[in-house]
Amino acid sequence: MSIDIEDRRGELLAMRDRVLRAAQDIVEDDKDDGELSSAAGDQHLADHASEMFDREVDESLGENADQLVRDIDAALARLDEGTYGTCTRCGQPIPEERLDAVPYAVLCVSCKRDEERR
């Protein structure tokens, strides 16, 4: 495999930073929205439902961001251990094209397909 480890580390660290900033923006936007529960009495039911939906979407995005940061941190650890780019299921190299698309991937294409079929 011809992956430049330091380039990949830089890419992962930059991705981690972007995800953390985006998650922080979501939190800040939620704080700026004001008091949802106290304002509910003054709102039309549809407005209140819309705000609740937006808040649930933000919570889901925050959870996804947390998982993505954990995946990136695990990829950084694999870089340090020397196991980055090796499928955790079959032990075969993960194609560089897959790592370019998903730099925190732990499964090769074949094992990922098998996982998705289940």
N, C-alpha and C positions, 0 to 999 in steps of 0.2 A: 504494500500500500504506500502511496506517495503523498500522504497527507503531511503538510507542514504543521507540526504540533503547535508551534507558537502562534502561527496564523489562526489556527482553529481555536486556541485558547482565547485569543483576542476577540474573535468572532463571538464565542460563547459569552465572554464577559460583557461585550457590547450588547448582546441580546438580553442578557440578564438585567443590565442597567435599563434598557428600554422597557422591559416588562415591569420592573419595579416602579419606574416613573409613571407608566400608564396606570398601574394600580393605585399609585398615590393620587393621580389626577381624579380617578373615580371617587376615592375617599373625600378629596377636597370638594368635588362637585356635590357630593351628598351633604356635606356640611353646609354648603352654600344654599341648598334647596330650602332651608328653613325647617321649621317644626312640622312634620307631616301630621302627627296625631293631633296637635292642638289646633291646627288650621282646618282639620277635616270638617268641623261643624260649619264652617263658612263656605265650604266647597260643594259644588254639584257632585253627585255620586259618581258620575263618569270621570270627572277630573281626579277625584280621590282614587278611583280604581286605576287610572292611568299612572298616577304617581306611585302607587303600590307596585304596579307592574314594572315601572322603571327601576324602582329600588330593588326588586327581586332580580332583574337582569343585572344590575350593578353588583349585587352579592354573588351571583353566579360567575360573572367576569372576574371578580376578586378571587374566588375559589380557584378558577382556572389559572389565574396568574400565579397563585401560590403553588399549584401543582407544577406549572411550567418552570418556576424558579427551582423547585426541588429537582426536576429532571435535568436542568442545566447544571446545578451543583453536582449531581451524580455524574454527569458527563465530564465535568472538570476533575472530579476525583478519579475517574477512569483514565483521564489523560495523565494524571500524576502516577497512577499505578501501572501505566503501560498497557492497559487493556482496552483503551479507546479504539473503536472501530472493529471490535470483535463481537459477534452475536452472542448474547448471554444464554441463548437456548442451544444453538448447535455448535458454537465455537468457530464458525466460518467468518471470514472477513465480511464486514458490511461494505457494499459497494460505495465508492467515493461519491457517486452521483446521489445516492440516498443520504449520505452524511452532508452533502452540500444542501440538500433540500430540508433535512431534519437533523441538524448537527448534534442533537442530544439523543438520537435513535439508539436503542439497545438491541434491536432485532434486525436481522437481514430481511430482505424483501420476502423471501420464501416463508420464513417463520412469522413475519408480520401478517402475511396473507392467511396462513393457517390460524393464527390467533383471531383474526377478524371473521373467519368462517364459523368459529365456535360460538 
